[in-house]
């Protein structure tokens, strides 16, 4: 199980220190949420913060674009160090083009599924992408509770991945991840857990990350 702390839950007054903490505690990736206040009802990190993070964080950067028309920003975020770029099918009418743009510029391509979005929407794209992100909260704000109805979608995706031998495709979950919900994800063969407040609010970040990883044992 790979652990991707969500920077959205960090103390932005001490962002470098917060990132150093999770790197030293054994995080595998950094999950960076980009919100524009239009696709989701919140505004979060943008280009200057991404640029700063890239100067002092050498972990792979898992960039989640919760923005309208992501095709206008994909190349810029890759230039700023994004290793993964994940987009929402509802955010663009050029989904195929966006995925090609990500891959052609050297990053790994992901698609995010909102809790109410059917898996059928993205089935034709699964052989072409590297990451499928299951949102287990409604995107826009951290600290929400895990939406258990998404688990059935995970099971369905696992059956599809196994049937079509898509061994390259990683499954990621974001939203309400703690030790209990991490176990549910592990049982459903999730590869990457995104966790924000559970990690950054912990008194022992190293132990918390270790416990989240152990759920896969």
N, C-alpha and C positions, 0 to 999 in steps of 0.2 A: 504494500500500500504506500503510495506516494502522498506526501502532505504538502499542500500549498496554502500557507497562511494568506488570508485576504488582507491586503494593506489598508482597505477601507476601515478596518477596525483598530488600526494603530493610532497612537497619540501623535497627531501631525506636528505638534510642537517639538517633538523629539524623533522625527521620522527616521533619521539615519540610525540612531540608537535602537529604535524599535526593530528596524530591519536587521541590524547586527545581532540583536538578541535571537531572532528566529533562525537566522543563518547558523549561529553558533549552537543553537539548540537542536539542529538536525533537520531543518526544513529542506524539502527537495526542490520546490519551485516557489516563486512569488506570484501570487494571484493579484492582478492589478485591474480594478474596475474603472472603466472610463464611461461616464454618464454625461449626457448633454442637456438634461432637463426637458427634453422633447420626447424621446422614445420612452424614457422612464421619468417619473416625477421627482427627479433629484439631479443635482449637479455635483460631480465628484472630481477626480483627478483629471488632469489634462496634459498637454504636451510639455510644459515646463517641469512639472513634477516627474513625469516619465523620464525626461532627460536627466534630471538630478539623480533619480534612482539608478539609472544605468551607469552613472559614474562611480558608484560605490557598492553595487550589489552584483556579484558575479554568478548568482544562481540563475537558472533558466527563468525567463519572464513569461508568464501566462497571462496575456492581455485579453480582457473580456470587453469588447466594444458594445456597450448598450447605448448606441447612438443611431440616429437616422442617417441614411446614405453613407454607410461605413466605407464604401468605395472611395470616398474623398479623403480618407485618412489612413487607409491601410498601409500604404508605402511609407508614410511618415513615421508611423509607430514601429514598423520593421526597421527603418533606419535608426530609430532610437533604441533598438535592442530587443524588440519583442521576438521571442522564440516561437510562441504560439499566438495566433490571433483567432479569437472566437467571435462569431457574429450571429445575429438573430435573423431567421428567414423573414420575419415580419418587418424588418428594418430597411429592406431594400427590394427593389424589383429587378435587381441584377445579381441574384445569389450565385449563379454559376460563374459569372465574371469575377465576383469578389473572391471566390475560392481559388480560381485560377491566378488572380492577382497575388494572393497570399503565397501560393506555392511557387509561382514564378519569381518571387522576390526572396525566396530562401527561408520562409517560415513554415511552420506546420499549421494546417487549417482546421478550424473547429466550428461546429454549429451548436448553438445553445437552444434548448427546448424549454420554453416557459411551462409552468405547471399545467396550463390548459391547452398547450399545443400538442396535437396528435403526432405520434411517431411517424405516421404515414406521410406527413408533410416532407420528411427528410430522407425517407428510405432510398430514393433514387441517388442520393448524394453520399451515402455511407461508404461505398467503395472508394470514393474520391477524397475523403477527409481523413484526418489523423485523430480527431478528438470529437466526442459527442458529450456535451455538457447538459446534465439534467438539473434544471433549477428546481429545488425543493422549497423555495420561497418565491413570492412574487418579486421580480427584480426591482431594485431601486433603493432599498434600505437594508442595512444589516440588522442583526439582532432578532429576526423573526423566527417563528417556530417551524420546524420541519413539516412539510405537507406529505402525509403518509400515502396519499392516493397515487403519488408519482412512482411508488415502488412497483406497481403493476406494469408501468411503462418500462422500468428497468428490466423486469423479467422478460417482457416482449422483445426488447432490444437485444438481450442476451441470446434468446432463441435465434434471432435473425443473424447475429454475429457468428454464432456457432454453425448454423446451417450454411451460411455463405462463406465460411472460413475467412472472416475478416480479422485475421490475427494482428494486423497492424493497428487496428482501431482501438484507441483508449477510451474508457468511459470515466467521466468525472461528475462529481456531485457537488453542488454549491447551495448552502442554505440550511441553517439550523443544525449544523454538525457538532455533535458532542460525542462522548464515548458510547452512549447508548445508540444514537442514530448511526454512528460510524459502524457499529456491529451489523446493523441492518444493511448498510451499503456493502460491507464486506461479504455478507451472505449472498448478495446479488452481484458479485464479481465486479465491483467498481474498482478502478485502478488508481484514481486520484481523488482525494478529499480536499475540498476547499473549506477552510475554517477560519472565522474571523474572531469574534468576541471570545469564544472558548479558549483560543490560544492567547490572544493579547491581553485578556483580563485575568489570565492565570497567574497565581503566585509562583508557580514553578513551570515555566514554559517548556523546558527540556522534558520534564516528566509528562506533561500533557501531550506533547508531540509523540513521545515514546509510546504512551498509552493508545493514542489514535492509530499508530502503526501496528500495534499488537493486535488490534481487532481483526487483522487479516490472518492471524496465526490459528 
